[in-house]
Amino acid sequence: MSHIKIKNLQKSYIDRRRVSRSKTKDNSKASQGIAILNDINLEFEKGEVVCILGPSGCGKSTLLRMIAGFEKPSAGEVLVNNKPVTGPHADSIFVFQHSGLLPWMTVWENVELGLRHLEPVARKVAIQEHIDLVELTRFEHLYPYQLSGGMQRRAELARGIAVNPDTLIMDEPFSGLDFLTHMKIREEVVNMHELIKKTTLIVTHDIDDALIMGDKIIVLSGRPATVKLEKNLNFGRPRNLAENLELRELRDELFFMLGVSYAV
Amino acid sequence: MLNQKIILPIISFSVLLLIWELVTRFSGWSQQVFPSPLMVLISFQELIVNGELLKHAVASLFRVSIGFFLAVILGIPLGIILGRIKIVHLLLNALIQFLRPISPLAWIPLAMLWFGIGDVPAIFLIFLSSFFPMVVSTSVAVEAIKPTFFQVAANFNLSRYEILTKIVIPAITPQVITALRISITIAWLVVVAAEMIAVQSGLGYMILDSRNALRMDYVMVGMIAIGIIGLALDFIMQSLSQIESTAWGRFTK
């Protein structure tokens, strides 16, 4: 049984201007709204790293948000462990594109968010353990604005992992980071996954990210998005894009599929 | 940098004093009409020594404290409710926007009729003057909270009560502190006006009473005292934003 199953998923937004203009008659077109996702069918196994690629604005984030329960599908359903997703839940932790840390809380308090029901002593131990895990020891009592971009991502990761979720959902987790920090955080996400083996869904627009991290790569088409490619990558880690010929061929294929030529 | 912070205001105050001194010397007005800085200083000392100034200042501060306190403890919760519950917003927002532009001073006749002469009408006016800014600023701040924070709350299964205490209240605190600064200034403006009409004590009364006695030096002492206390009130409110757990507001957009 697969961990996450997406069945005939559709999403459209209502265009308010069109609805108000068309008043009573001819409501059929307006009620359909703007189609974002069109008939998406996917299955993810437990512990897989799934990287989702697609042209910008195609609905990648919308797909993630529906898996997380932040948005409701217009049609179809998302099943997690065979149960339909009805709303956000601590079993599926979302890592936000721009920091989801609460800026009025220190790193410590942010990590505490998911551990607040533990006994004080156990809570303290668990918070420290997860802060140490992402190498933010000694920075516990700083506020997010006092941290670098990379440290903020690590803090949010620690907060998410601390609740021991089944799934980590990351919306462009490396966007806005400089090149070296991007590489470093990517490496940490991979190492973290080796350690805890959570099902991890990552939306990215970086093809190399997908090739380095993914057990499975999904390519969505432009809006309304359909699944253009679903490919399992049966390579071990660490992966070296410079040496692995198959990965490099796949990279060319992905560049072509996303409408850009790799060699300019 | 610190030196500049101290020296530059001293320069501007000195220039004001100098202009004041020159005007009193060369305008041809008598000291009774336009007292000189020195004369006002002597009167200032006189009113401090005989306790008059302190008595009136305390009376004004008392009214402002009560009125402002009531406005804050009622205005912030109402603002939060307006910002969070759409139906209440639709129900009350137009009403509040209708009442808000009516100057508290326009309420003076009714306030005196309802509450008589004394502290109560003055407190009522101060309450009105700061209540609406508090409500409106708070509800605007609540509406401006980033949806991401509520999604984080839902993701970590926060209860309604926890959403209030861990998300809404801390998120609006920087804007609420700004609103407190603005409201206390308005309240302080209004107390003087209210005291000129409805009561027999306070700095506003002192100014009016001195005018009737043709003591313009006392009038100016009253004005200066109002300015100094206003400066101090703003400083107190501003220092709230230096508290560590609210400092993020100055760095996070």
Chai-1 contact restraints between the chains, C-beta under 6 A:
chainA,res_idxA,chainB,res_idxB,connection_type,confidence,min_distance_angstrom,max_distance_angstrom,comment,restraint_id
A,F70,B,Q151,contact,1.0,0.0,6.0,A-B,restraint_1
A,P88,B,A154,contact,1.0,0.0,6.0,A-B,restraint_2
A,P88,B,N155,contact,1.0,0.0,6.0,A-B,restraint_3
A,A90,B,F156,contact,1.0,0.0,6.0,A-B,restraint_4
A,A90,B,N157,contact,1.0,0.0,6.0,A-B,restraint_5
A,F94,B,N155,contact,1.0,0.0,6.0,A-B,restraint_6
A,F96,B,T148,contact,1.0,0.0,6.0,A-B,restraint_7
A,G100,B,T148,contact,1.0,0.0,6.0,A-B,restraint_8
A,G100,B,V152,contact,1.0,0.0,6.0,A-B,restraint_9
A,P103,B,W248,contact,1.0,0.0,6.0,A-B,restraint_10
A,P103,B,T252,contact,1.0,0.0,6.0,A-B,restraint_11
A,W104,B,P170,contact,1.0,0.0,6.0,A-B,restraint_12
A,W104,B,W248,contact,1.0,0.0,6.0,A-B,restraint_13
A,L113,B,F156,contact,1.0,0.0,6.0,A-B,restraint_14
A,G114,B,F156,contact,1.0,0.0,6.0,A-B,restraint_15
A,Y143,B,W248,contact,1.0,0.0,6.0,A-B,restraint_16
A,Y145,B,W248,contact,1.0,0.0,6.0,A-B,restraint_17
A,Y145,B,F251,contact,1.0,0.0,6.0,A-B,restraint_18
A,Y145,B,T252,contact,1.0,0.0,6.0,A-B,restraint_19
